[in-house]
Amino acid sequence: MVKQTEYSWSLVVLPIQEEEDTPFTLAPLRDVVAALRAPDGCPWDRLQTHSTLRRYLLEEIYEVLEAIDNEDVDNLREELGDVLLQIVFHARLAEEAGQFSLQDVIDDITTKMIRRHPHVFNRTDSEGAATAVLSWEALKAQERGHERRGLLDGVSKGLPALLRAQKLQEKAAKVGFDWDSVEPVWNKFYEEIDEFKEAVAAGDRKNAELEAGDVLFSLINLLRWYKIGGENALNRTNTKFYRRFSYVEHCVRSSNTSWDELTLAELDSYWDAAKVNERSHSV
């Protein structure tokens, strides 16, 4: 059954597909969080604030990414639920403080997505809007809170460093502050590596750290040219290293010897075996 719902804040009529039995709802999770925060609820949950929950939201996001990288659908379902719990919990804290509700959060993001996609939702000029070249940044600039910001101010300082570097570069590139081709990007990367080597050879630890940052920043810029996200790439490598090292650790335990009794060559042979084991399982 299709129900037609009109939104007073937009010139659109959106079809909403209802379930045959029970409509989709966040009410059960909302009620659970409310019970946890009640005077007779969970002491730990009652002590939480936006600040204390920050680390848990970040951890859950990374666990979602890990599930995606592992192509583990069951785990992805679970981890998305954990992220949703964090969102509902933050909304509950705000509602208790009289700031906003979970429904406000849902309404705001719905309104924003419709406003930023006029080529999809603006029924008054559907043909013209569908063929228009739309600027996401231009639409964002028209919104409250964006009108007086500097170009890079919208990139959160709370992002992981690699992801923030990519976002800063993408923002700058959108106004033409970018190389014309990838060749000079490669050259810049090698140039930064040479400067890092010079700083290390000179024993200048402070400058070496700065040059190391330049190497990473230029590498992220290079990856951007190949549509590769540095944060995702490094996360996948971290996962791969963890998996292979765990295999090496298993081999060491199975050999009934300690780490310091094995040579680097022997450990390398276990590492090579880990790679062979991966390939055999991926076939």
C-alpha positions as CSV (number, residue, x, y, z in Angstrom):
1,M,0.0,0.0,0.0
2,V,1.3,3.5,-0.9
3,K,0.5,6.4,1.3
4,Q,0.9,9.9,-0.1
5,T,2.5,12.3,2.5
6,E,2.8,16.0,1.9
7,Y,5.6,17.9,3.6
8,S,4.7,21.5,4.3
9,W,8.3,22.6,3.9
10,S,8.8,21.3,0.4
11,L,6.9,21.4,-2.9
12,V,6.9,17.7,-3.2
13,V,4.7,14.7,-2.7
14,L,6.6,11.7,-1.5
15,P,5.3,8.1,-1.8
16,I,6.0,6.2,1.4
17,Q,5.9,2.4,1.0
18,E,4.3,0.8,4.1
19,E,5.0,-2.7,5.3
20,E,2.2,-5.3,4.8
21,D,2.1,-6.0,8.6
22,T,3.9,-3.6,10.9
23,P,5.0,-0.1,9.8
24,F,8.7,0.8,10.4
25,T,9.2,2.6,13.7
26,L,12.1,3.7,16.0
27,A,9.7,3.8,19.0
28,P,10.9,0.5,20.6
29,L,14.5,1.7,20.7
30,R,13.5,5.2,21.8
31,D,11.5,3.7,24.7
32,V,14.4,1.4,25.7
33,V,16.8,4.4,25.9
34,A,14.2,6.4,27.8
35,A,13.8,3.6,30.4
36,L,17.6,3.4,30.8
37,R,17.7,7.1,31.5
38,A,14.8,7.1,33.9
39,P,15.3,7.7,37.6
40,D,15.0,4.0,38.3
41,G,17.0,3.1,35.2
42,C,20.6,2.0,34.7
43,P,23.1,4.0,36.8
44,W,25.7,3.9,34.1
45,D,23.4,5.2,31.4
46,R,22.1,7.9,33.7
47,L,25.6,9.3,34.1
48,Q,26.3,9.6,30.4
49,T,26.6,13.0,28.5
50,H,27.3,13.9,24.9
51,S,31.0,14.2,25.8
52,T,31.3,10.8,27.6
53,L,29.5,9.0,24.7
54,R,31.8,10.5,22.1
55,R,34.3,7.7,22.1
56,Y,31.6,5.0,21.8
57,L,30.1,6.7,18.7
58,L,33.5,6.8,17.1
59,E,34.2,3.1,18.0
60,E,30.8,2.0,16.6
61,I,31.4,3.8,13.3
62,Y,34.7,2.0,12.9
63,E,33.1,-1.3,13.6
64,V,30.6,-0.6,10.9
65,L,33.5,0.1,8.5
66,E,35.2,-3.2,9.5
67,A,32.0,-5.1,8.8
68,I,31.8,-3.5,5.4
69,D,35.5,-4.3,4.6
70,N,34.9,-7.9,5.7
71,E,31.7,-8.1,3.6
72,D,30.0,-9.5,6.8
73,V,26.4,-8.7,6.3
74,D,25.2,-10.2,9.6
75,N,27.8,-8.2,11.5
76,L,27.0,-5.1,9.5
77,R,23.4,-5.4,10.6
78,E,24.4,-5.6,14.2
79,E,26.9,-2.7,14.1
80,L,24.4,-0.4,12.3
81,G,22.1,-1.1,15.2
82,D,24.9,-0.1,17.6
83,V,25.4,3.2,15.7
84,L,21.6,3.8,15.7
85,L,21.6,3.3,19.5
86,Q,24.2,6.1,19.9
87,I,22.1,8.4,17.7
88,V,18.9,7.7,19.7
89,F,20.9,8.1,23.0
90,H,22.2,11.5,22.0
91,A,18.8,12.6,20.9
92,R,17.4,11.5,24.3
93,L,20.0,13.6,26.1
94,A,19.0,16.6,24.1
95,E,15.3,16.0,24.6
96,E,15.8,15.8,28.4
97,A,17.6,19.2,28.2
98,G,14.7,20.7,26.2
99,Q,16.9,21.2,23.1
100,F,15.5,18.9,20.4
101,S,13.9,15.5,20.0
102,L,14.6,12.4,17.9
103,Q,11.8,13.4,15.6
104,D,13.5,16.8,15.1
105,V,16.6,14.9,14.0
106,I,14.7,12.8,11.5
107,D,12.7,15.8,10.2
108,D,15.9,17.9,9.8
109,I,17.9,15.4,7.8
110,T,14.8,14.6,5.7
111,T,14.3,18.3,4.9
112,K,18.0,18.7,4.1
113,M,18.2,15.8,1.7
114,I,15.1,17.0,-0.2
115,R,16.5,20.5,-0.3
116,R,19.9,19.4,-1.7
117,H,18.3,17.2,-4.4
118,P,15.9,19.5,-6.2
119,H,16.4,17.5,-9.4
120,V,14.7,14.6,-7.7
121,F,12.1,16.2,-5.4
122,N,11.1,19.5,-7.0
123,R,8.0,18.5,-8.9
124,T,7.3,22.0,-10.0
125,D,10.1,21.8,-12.6
126,S,10.9,18.1,-12.8
127,E,12.3,18.1,-16.3
128,G,14.5,21.2,-15.9
129,A,15.7,20.2,-12.5
130,A,16.6,16.7,-13.6
131,T,18.9,17.9,-16.3
132,A,20.5,20.8,-14.3
133,V,24.1,20.6,-13.2
134,L,23.7,21.0,-9.4
135,S,26.4,22.1,-7.0
136,W,26.2,20.4,-3.7
137,E,28.5,23.0,-2.1
138,A,26.4,25.8,-3.5
139,L,23.3,24.4,-2.0
140,K,25.0,23.8,1.3
141,A,26.2,27.5,1.3
142,Q,22.5,28.6,1.2
143,E,21.7,26.8,4.5
144,R,21.8,28.3,8.0
145,G,25.2,28.0,9.6
146,H,27.0,27.8,6.3
147,E,26.6,31.4,4.9
148,R,29.6,33.0,6.7
149,R,32.0,30.1,7.0
150,G,35.4,29.9,5.4
151,L,35.8,27.3,2.7
152,L,37.6,24.8,4.9
153,D,35.7,25.6,8.1
154,G,33.1,22.9,7.4
155,V,35.7,20.1,7.7
156,S,35.5,18.9,11.3
157,K,38.6,18.9,13.4
158,G,37.3,15.8,15.1
159,L,37.8,13.7,12.0
160,P,40.6,11.1,11.9
161,A,43.7,12.8,10.5
162,L,43.9,10.9,7.2
163,L,40.2,11.5,6.5
164,R,40.5,15.2,7.4
165,A,43.4,15.6,5.1
166,Q,41.4,14.2,2.2
167,K,38.4,16.4,3.0
168,L,40.5,19.5,3.2
169,Q,42.1,18.7,-0.2
170,E,38.7,18.0,-1.8
171,K,37.3,21.3,-0.6
172,A,40.3,23.2,-1.9
173,A,40.1,21.3,-5.3
174,K,36.5,22.4,-5.8
175,V,37.5,26.0,-6.2
176,G,40.4,25.1,-8.5
177,F,43.3,24.9,-6.0
178,D,44.6,21.6,-7.4
179,W,47.1,20.2,-9.9
180,D,46.1,20.0,-13.6
181,S,47.3,16.4,-13.9
182,V,48.5,13.5,-11.7
183,E,52.2,13.7,-12.8
184,P,53.1,16.7,-10.6
185,V,51.3,15.0,-7.7
186,W,53.6,12.1,-8.0
187,N,56.6,14.5,-8.1
188,K,55.4,16.3,-5.0
189,F,55.1,13.0,-3.2
190,Y,58.7,12.0,-4.0
191,E,59.9,15.5,-3.1
192,E,58.3,15.2,0.3
193,I,59.9,11.8,0.8
194,D,63.3,13.3,0.0
195,E,62.8,16.1,2.5
196,F,61.8,13.6,5.1
197,K,65.0,11.6,4.5
198,E,67.1,14.8,4.8
199,A,65.5,15.7,8.1
200,V,66.1,12.2,9.5
201,A,69.7,12.2,8.3
202,A,70.2,15.5,10.0
203,G,68.9,14.1,13.2
204,D,66.3,16.9,13.4
205,R,63.5,15.1,15.1
206,K,61.1,18.0,15.2
207,N,61.5,18.8,11.5
208,A,61.4,15.1,10.7
209,E,57.9,14.9,12.3
210,L,56.7,17.9,10.2
211,E,58.2,16.4,7.0
212,A,56.6,13.0,7.8
213,G,53.2,14.8,8.0
214,D,53.9,16.3,4.6
215,V,54.7,12.9,3.2
216,L,51.3,11.6,4.5
217,F,49.5,14.6,3.3
218,S,51.0,14.4,-0.2
219,L,50.2,10.6,-0.3
220,I,46.6,11.3,0.6
221,N,46.5,13.9,-2.2
222,L,47.9,11.3,-4.6
223,L,45.4,8.7,-3.6
224,R,42.6,11.2,-4.1
225,W,43.5,11.4,-7.8
226,Y,42.9,7.7,-8.0
227,K,39.6,7.8,-6.1
228,I,41.1,6.0,-3.2
229,G,40.2,7.0,0.4
230,G,43.3,7.0,2.5
231,E,41.3,6.2,5.7
232,N,39.6,3.2,4.1
233,A,42.8,2.0,2.5
234,L,44.7,2.1,5.8
235,N,41.9,0.5,7.7
236,R,41.9,-2.4,5.3
237,T,45.7,-2.8,5.6
238,N,45.4,-2.7,9.4
239,T,42.9,-5.5,9.3
240,K,45.1,-7.5,6.9
241,F,48.1,-7.0,9.2
242,Y,46.1,-8.1,12.2
243,R,44.8,-11.2,10.4
244,R,48.3,-12.2,9.2
245,F,50.0,-11.5,12.4
246,S,47.4,-13.6,14.3
247,Y,48.3,-16.5,11.9
248,V,52.0,-16.0,12.7
249,E,51.2,-16.0,16.4
250,H,49.3,-19.2,16.0
251,C,52.3,-20.8,14.3
252,V,54.6,-19.7,17.1
253,R,52.3,-21.3,19.7
254,S,52.0,-24.5,17.7
255,S,55.8,-24.8,17.4
256,N,56.0,-24.9,21.2
257,T,58.7,-22.2,21.1
258,S,58.8,-18.6,22.4
259,W,59.2,-15.6,20.2
260,D,62.8,-14.9,21.2
261,E,63.8,-18.4,20.2
262,L,62.8,-17.9,16.6
263,T,64.9,-16.0,14.0
264,L,63.5,-13.3,11.8
265,A,63.8,-15.7,8.9
266,E,61.6,-18.2,10.6
267,L,59.0,-15.6,11.5
268,D,59.1,-14.4,7.9
269,S,58.4,-17.9,6.7
270,Y,55.3,-17.9,8.9
271,W,54.3,-14.6,7.5
272,D,54.6,-15.9,4.0
273,A,52.5,-18.9,5.0
274,A,49.9,-16.5,6.2
275,K,49.7,-14.9,2.8
276,V,49.5,-18.3,1.1
277,N,46.7,-19.3,3.5
278,E,44.8,-16.1,2.6
279,R,45.0,-16.8,-1.1
280,S,43.9,-20.4,-0.7
281,H,40.8,-19.2,1.2
282,S,39.9,-16.5,-1.3
283,V,39.8,-18.8,-4.3
